[in-house]
Amino acid sequence: MIAAMPAQQLRLDQWANFYVSASAAAATLLGLLFVVIALAAERGRKDTSALETYVTPTVIYFTSVLLISTVLTIPIQTRLPAIICICLGGIAGMSYSVSLVIRQGSGTSFYDRSDLFPYVVFPLVGYALNVAGGLLLFRTSQIGLDLVAAGMLVLLGIGIRNSWAIAITIVSSRS
């Protein structure tokens, strides 16, 4: 019985507005983040290592939300491909978050230890929620989709917070 369950079509029609809204928000915020980066370049910032350290994770968080939303809005989506995509994306995101801590000693590090929470810990929680939600899709689609949505909202929220911090830093810094 369990072997037949993954091939069943997911009932995502109730989630369509959520995924469209989440993907639109992620894409828009990603575009605005690129505008901020362009403005930083225009201001002639000499220290671009800080931008790389802080911007890259934020771009990845927004991209993760965009990709999950896109995967889950594919027409006639079945369980198994959705589970595989959600879980692989979550595992990749968790690996990336952990790699940020490992890279601390290699020159690209956060300037303040408190930055580990918005750039590592909270995203790790968001990706873990995605993996847990993906795995729960085997048993119950509603709880699994709820957890995936919670993970997406964590990533979106932390991406917004980080984008704001990046923008404030760029605006308040001298060339």
Buried (B, 14 or more C-beta within 10 A) or exposed (E): EEEEEBEEEBEBEEBEEBBEEBBEBBBEBBEEBEEBBEEBEEEEBEEEEBBEBBBBBBBBBBBBBBBBBBBBBEEEBEBBBBBEBBBEBBBEBBEBBEEBBEEEEEEEBBEEEEBBEBBBEBBBBBBBBBBBBBBBBBEEBEEBBBBBBBBBBBBBBBBBBBBEBBBEBBEEEEE
